[in-house]
Amino acid sequence: MIEAEPPTGLTSQEVAERVEAGQVNDVPARSSRGTADIVKANVFTRFNAIIGTLFVVIMVFGEPADGLFGLVIVANTAIGIIQELRAKKTLDALAVVGEAKARVRRDGRTTEVTPRDLVLDDVCEIGSGEQAVVDGVVVAAEGLEMDESLLTGESDPVHKRPGDPVMSGSFAAAGNGAFRATKVGRDAYAAQLAEEASRFTLTSSELRSGLDRILKYVTWIMVPVAVLLLVSQLRSSNSFAGAMTGMVAGVVTMVPEGLMLLTSVAFAVGVIRLGRRQCLVQELPAIEGLARVDVVCCDKTGTLTEGGMDVGEIRTLDGDLPVKDVLGALGTADPRPNASLQAIVDACPAPEGEGWRVTAVEPFSSARKWSGATFAAHGSWLLGAPDVLLRPGTPLLADVDELGAQGLRVLLLAQVDGALSDDAARSATPAALVVLEQRLRPDAADTLRYFHTQQVATKVISGDNAVAVGAVAGKLGLDGAGHPVDARTLPADQPELARKLDDNTIFGRVTPQQKRAMVSALQSNGHTVAMTGDGVNDVLALKDADIGVAMGTGSAATRAVAQIVLLDDKFASLPSVVAEGRRVIGNIERVANLFLSKTVYSLLLSLLIGVVSLPFPFLPRHLTLIGTLTIGTPAFFLALAPNNERARPGFVERVLRFAIPSGIVAAAATFTTYAIARVAGESSLDQDRTAATITLFMVAMWILAIVARPYTWWKILLIAAMGLGYVLALFVPFLADFFALYPDDLPNWGIAVGIGGIGMAVLELGWHISGWIDRYRPEHGNANGTHPERKGPAHAKPRKPGART
């Protein structure tokens, strides 16, 4: 029955006045970057400026074949632009409130308008399954129940009467009614969340910032080295073009251009792999963030539990009554069963026979807390809340309370005399207790177990009752489930809140603002936080988390602000997502050792050659050959190999600790070979360059052999293939001519191979010494077991390149 006479709504004149006054449902403007800004930001970078300048120089003074490195600019820039445009499209499509038509009453009749055409004081009609697009106050209701779980996190529908508030973003779970718009546009609750959520940000990336730092260092050093090298080449060369080519050959190898491209490719391959697992990655660096996560915050509903419920137990109170037949008949009596009744329908088949024909029915209402039906030959039955259908003090209520404390929902089946009514309900005869339990995701326990073994803490943060949340978590075997915390008792002070979060696992009755505060508190305590969610109430927390993970069937807002979207809604997909992140970041760090070793030995060789004013020991094609065989090709395969090691802070420092000594050994060995050959004067410049190439290749190959450890069959095959490639380039006539290698009658073979062997031995000895130091030095943590850069669990001890993972 409608509880208030529905108003006629606004007139056309009143609508026009409100439009004139600006009282319209304007949506907050999106603040993502425009297409032109995205293109500009990805084209005009330090990396592109360095490589682009060198490319122009080589095109002017050298041969086009020596300018192939310029293609890296195109590939790297294209990947960045495409990915960011994709993110922009998602952010610009952000809509907490969908674009479905809204039904409003104007001029005494109902009409459909777009959400943007709503004005203040419009009377909006709403029915089961429809969403409120603005805030308002109920003016008419007929069994109206609103599902506010996307806003508050509480799964139970809220009964609405005239005068009750309605929040935008909530859904009508049952009944129908009308409400008057009181807040539209930017003032509406959902719009305020959307405005905060839609601000453009990019995922923080230590890898990306670390590479930028390295590139900055290279830029600072490269300019004076380039000047020094150019001056020295002008002294030792007969042509300006030759001097410029020699300068570019020395300088371009300092820039780890392949590493930049390979990083983008590895991220892109990660995106493709995750896409096959129904995981949508909206920002490439999000893959890296997943590798660093040490705390996962998740909701109960939609993450640990599935939609719907299951009948756990039916406690018959009178064995003479056909309890299961009655339950089955009640299930078929309601054409639109709610979640509880649907669970009963699934558990109890409908009985057959004319005696079970429905003669009267009362659908469930949260106001009276029961539903019922009358059957032709079996009388009237009710199904509802025990505390409503039983008198206070009834002993049966103690059992109900005990089951409720376990997080279970209990319904009472009762028989009544006569017609269905509130008076009859008060004298109902109990027949059975129906115990309902939330449907757990079958893979949730394994997922939680995976995070536990990987030392990733799980925090369950829900808007539901804390005891109920703890009961669900307990069934899944989550540590700390026996001590749930009611979020209403949590302190507002961030340090205290952070301590509570570290000490506990289960939190109930959490508000959207508290979810955001919890993420911030965990981050303040040094944690890298991933937040999962599916509702509007999760938007701000997802936005602030290091990595936001949204469910595919969740609200549009959560999908828009999250970096990862689980399209199949499977919480069990997260382990594979985390594993992919670890694979990418671990392998990028591995191959970075190769590229930066090259940067170091190129820099040192350029300095040494510049100081002694010798002709540069390599042509660009020599370095192309060595770089392809010892870095480029093997790095591509190593970057895609399995790797489950959790990422650790200190990427730049760790890589430099390997690259600097390795580069020094390579540069020293190569320069020694070249200098001895030049001083001896028994060979031509081309032969001396060939000798230098042999030495550098031997040392660079051993750097690759160290980085590739531990060995597998395919890694051994890869290293062997690279070595064979160089042998072919050295001794196959047309290849030797193309790469300007002259091994025939080379008087410096002994010098080149001998010094190369010494360099390999020094590298191997250094690797073993480094391993010995790692084994015997204290863990990188404080006395209390925490990392000096962060509180919380200490990271694993840093491994040297090639250590077993």
C-alpha positions, 0 to 999 in steps of 0.5 A: 500500500502506498504510504503517501499520495504521490505528488504531481511533480514540477511544471514545465515552467518550474523546470525552466526556472531551475535550469535558468538558476543552474539547479541542474544535475551537471556532472563534475568535469573530468580532469584527465589529460587531453590527447594533445597533452598525452602525446606531448608528454610521451614524445618530449622526454629526456630519453627521446631528446638524447636518442633523437639528437644522436640519430640526427647526427648519425644521419647527417655525418654517418651511414643510415645503417648506423642509425637503427637505434632511432627506431627505439624512439618510435616503439617506446613512444607508441607504447606509452601513448597507446596505454595512456590514451586507453587509461584516459578513455576509461577515466573519461567514461567514469560514471558512478551513476549510469546513463540509464533514463530516469523517470520523473513526474512533470506536469502531472504525468511520468516522462523519461529524461537523461540524468543530466536533465534532472533538476532540483525538486524533480519527483523521481519514480523508482522501482525494483532494480532501478538506481537513484541518480540523485540524492533525495527524500522519499515522498511515496513508497510501496514496500520500497527497500533500497540496496545501499551496499555499494555506498555503505558496504552493508548488504541488507536492504534498507526499508524506506518510508516517506521522509527517509533519505535516498542516496544517489548510487543506491538501488531499489531492491524491492517495491517501488516509490518516488522521491524528491531530488534534494541534491543534484549535480556536484552536491550529490553524494555519488557525484562528490565521490566521482569528482575525487575519483576521476582526478588523473593520476598515474601509478607510482613506479619505482622502476620507472623513476629509477630508470629516469634517475639513471638516464639523468645521471647518464645525461649529466656525464654524457655531455662532457664525455661527448665533447672530450671524445669529439676532440680526441677523434678530431685529433686522430681522424682525417675527417670531421664526419669520421670524428662525428661517427666515432663520437656517436658510436661512443656516446650512443652506447652509454644510453640504455635505450634497449632497456627502456624499450624492453621495459615497455615491452615486458609490461605490455606482454604482462598486460596481454598475459593477464588479459588472457586470465580475464584481468584488465590492466589499465596502467602498465606500471600497475604490474610493477606495483603488484610485485611490491604489494605486502598488504591486500585489503579486501571486502567480504561481499563479492570478494570472499563470498559470492552473491546469494546464500545457502541453506546450512541446516534445517532444525525441525521443531515438530517432526509431524509437520511437513517442513521441507514441503512447506519451505518448497511451497513458500519458495514458489509462492513468491514470484520474485524471491529475495536472496534468503528465499532463493536459497530455500528454493534451491534446497527444498523442491516444490511439492506436487499436488492440488493441496499445495495450491496458493490461495493467498500470499504476502511478500517479504517486507523488511518493515514486518520482517516476514513473508507468508502464504496460505495453501489450499489444504495445508493452511497458512505459514510464515517465514521470517525473523525469529525475534519478531515471530517469537515472544520475548524470553522464548527459550528458542531465541537463545539458540537463535542468538548463538547461531547469529554470533557465528555469523549465520542468518536464521529464519523461523518457519511458523504455522498460523491459524486463519488468514495472514496478518500481523495479529496472526503472526504474533500467535504463530506456532514455531515449526523449524529454524532455517539456518542460512550461510553466505556462499563462500567463493570456492577458491577464496581459501586457496587464495588467502593461503597463497598470500599467507605463504608469500608473506602478504598480509590480508585485511578484511574490511567490510561494512557488515557486522564484524562478527559475521565477517569474522565467521566467514573469514574463520571458515576460510582459515584466515588468521585473526578471524576469531578477533573481529574489530568493530570499526566504530571503536577504531581511533581516528589518530593515524598512528594508533589506527595503523597499530590497530591495523597491524595487530588485527585482520577482520574489521566490520561496520567500516564506513567509506571514509574509514576505508580510505583512512585505513589505506592511508594508515597502512601506507604511513606504516610503510606498507604497499597496499592493494585494495579490492572492491566492487562498490561506490563505497570502495572508490576513494580507498581504491583511488588512494591504494598503491594498487586498486583492484576492482571486480568486473561486475562492480560499480562503474566508479570502481572499475574506472579508478582501479588499475586492475579490473578482474573481469571474471570477478574471481578473487582467485585471479589475484595470485596470478596477477601478483605472480605476473607482476613479480615476473616482470619486475624481477626480470627487468631488474635482471636485464638492467644489469646487462644494459647498465654494465654496457653503459658503464664500460662505454662511458669508461672507454670513451673517457680513456680514449678521449684522454689518450687521444686514440681512434675509437676502438669500435665502429657503430656496427661493432657495438651493434653486433656485441650489444645484440648478442650479449644484451639485446637478444638474450635480454628479450628472452630473460625478460619473459622468463618465470620469476617469483621473487617479490620486488624490493626497494632500492632498484637503482642502488642494487643494479649499480652495485653489479653494473659498475664493477662489471663495466669497469672490468669490461672497459679495463680489459678492452682498453688494455687489449686495444692499447697494447695492440696500438702500441705494438704497431704490428697490425692495422687499425682494423685489426686492432679494432677486431682484437678489441671486439674479441676481448669485449665480447668475451667479457660481455658474454661472461656478464651475461652468463652470470646474470642468467644464473641459475641455469636451465636448459634453455638458458644454456642453449641461449648463451651457446647460440649467442657465442655461435653467432659471434663466431659466425660473424667473425669467420663467415666472409660476407658477415666479417666484411659487413661487420668490418672484422678481420681475424685472418692473420691477426697478430693480436689473437693471443692478447685479445683472448688472453686478456678476455680470459683474465677479465672473465676470471675476475668477473667470476671471482668477484661474483663468488666474493659477492656471494660470500659477503651476502651469506655472512653479512647481517640481514638488511633490517633493524634489530626488531626485524624491520627494514630500515626504510619501512616498518612492518615485515622486513624484506628478503635479503637482497640477492645478487644477480644470478642468485637462485630464485 
